[in-house]
Amino acid sequence: MTEPLLRIRGVRKEYGSRLVLRSIDLDVAEHQVVCLIGGSGSGKSTLLRCVDLLETVDDGTIHLGTGELTDPRLDANLARRRIGIVFQAYNLFPHLSVLDNITLAPRRVHGVSRKQAEQSARELLDRFGLADKAQEHPDRLSGGQQQRAAIARALATEPELLLFDEITSALDPELVGEVLDVVTDLKQRGLTILMATHEMGFARHVADQVCFLEDGVIVEQGTAEQVLTDPRQPATRRFLSRVLDHA
Amino acid sequence: MDHGTTAALNQQATPPDENYRPSDRERERQRFRRSRKRRNTWIAALCTVLCLVALGAGAVASPGWERVHSLFLDSAEFRSSLPGILRGFWLNIQMFLIAEVLILGLGLLIALVRVTRSPGLQPLRLAATVYVDVFRGVPTLLLVFLVGFGLPALRLQGTPTQPWVLGVIALVLSYAAYVAEVLRAGLNSVHPAQRNAARALGLNERQTLRHVVLPQAVRNVLPPLLNDFIALQKDTALVAVLGPLEALRAAQIKADYDFNYTPYLGAALLFIAVTIPLTRFADRLQRRAAQRTWAETGR
C-alpha cells in the first residue's frame, strides 16, 4: 500500500473547556472517498476545519502528502492552495457573479490569466448544469445551484484534496440529488474527497470508507457496506437506527 | 433516496397561463382595495392641507408677524442678494467635493489600520485609535477655529494660509474620524464565514480584504456613509467663521449691510436644494439595501 494522501494522527481540539476531538487517527488514500458520519456535535465539521487550517489543532499531526499541515512555521496560504473546501452554507461571495466567484482564486492566487480562468470556469459550470448562470449573482440562484457553484469554485484551483462539510444539509430534499450527482461525478474522475454527511444512503453509494464519530473519537471505521449494514459497535448501531428510523 | 434527478438541473420557468381569469371574489377584493386606497389618499391630503393652513394662520396672526415678514421674507431683498450668495455657494460645493475625496481616503486608511492584525502596525493602530477618539470628541466648529487660526500661527514653511483651504483641512480632520468608524463597522459587519471562504481558497489577508471583505463592507455602510456626507455638505458653512466668501458669509455681509435677514433665508434654501436630493438618494439606497438583505436571509 502506498502512502496515504492525508494522514491524521492523534488530533485533539478543544473549544474552551469543551473537548470536541479527543484523538482522531485517519488515513485517506489518493482517489478515495471517505465519509464521516455521526450525530451533530460529534466533531465531523471540526475535523474538516482542522484539516483546512481554519482551526489550529490542540495536539496531534496532520500530513498532506509529505508536508505537515500542523507545523506552525508553515505558510497556511500555501497549504490551503492544495485543498478545496465546500461549506454547508455555500458561502459564495454575494457581491461577485458566479463566474467571478469561481475565477477569483485562480486569477489572484494562482496567477492564471482572466481569459484562461474564465474558460476553465465555464467548462466547470457547463459540467454542473450551470452554464446559463455564469453572470448571475448568487442570490438569484436556488440552494442547489449555489452549492454546485460552490463546488465549482473549490475545484477551480485543482486541489489535491476536497473537503465537503455537510454540503446538502441546508438544501430542500428535492435539491439534494442534484448536488450528490456532482459528487458522484467527482468520484468517478478520481478525486480524493473527505466529507461529513448526513445522507446515509449516499454514503453507502459513494464512499470507499465510512467513519463513525462519537464524542470526538472514531468509534468505527470500515467499508461503507460493513459500517452501514453490519455495524460492530453498539454506539454505531444506536446512531444508525436513530437516523434510519426517521429517513 | 434518489440521486438521479438530473431533470431538476435544467428547470424552465412556468409559461404564463393565458386561460386564467380572476374569480369574482378576487375582482371584488381588488375593487375594495382600490376604493380603500382612494379614501386613504383623500384623508392624507385633507389632513396635510388643514395642518399647513393652521400653521400659516398661526404665524400670520402672531403679533410680530409684520416685522418678521419685512425682515426675513423681503422679496426684493431676496432677489438682490441671491446672485452673491450663489457665487459664495459655489465655494461651498468646491470645499464639499474636495473634502469628501480626502475624507474617504483618510477614513478608509484609518479603518483598515484599525482592523488589521499584523504586529508591525501596532503603533499605527494606537495612533488611529487616539485620532478617532480625539477628533470625534472635538466640536467641528472648534476645530475650524483651531486649524484656521492655529495652523498659520505656527508660521511653518509651506502651510497654507488661504482660509478656505484651512477650513477644508479642519472638516477633513473631523469627518475622517466619523467615516473611519462607519467603515470599520462595515468591515466588521461582513460575516466571518466570508473571510473563511476566501482564506480557504488560498487568498492571503490582503487579497481577502481587497476582493472579498471591503466590497461587501462598503455596500453595507453606503447609507450611513451618505448621511455623513449630507452633514458635511451643511457643515461647509462653518468655514464662514474664517472669512472666505462662501454662501453663509456672503449672506451675512449682505444682511449686515441692508439690516435685513432675508439673505440668510436665501442661503438656507440653497443648502436645502442640495441636501434634499442627497437625502432622497440615501433613502433609496437604504431601501434597496434592506430589500437585498431580506432576499438573502429569506430563503
Interface residues (C-beta under 8 A of the other chain):
Chain A: D52 L54 A76 N77 L78 R80 R81 I83 G84 I85 F87 A89 N91 L92 F93 P94 H95 L104 A105 R108 V109 H110 G129 D139 G143 G144 R153 A154 T157 E174 L175 V176 G177 E178 L180 D181 T184 E199 G201 F202 H205 A247
Chain B: M1 D2 H3 G4 T5 T6 A8 L9 N10 A193 Q194 N196 A197 A198 R199 A200 L201 G202 L203 N204 Q207 H211 V212 P215 Q216 R219 R292 A295 E296 R299
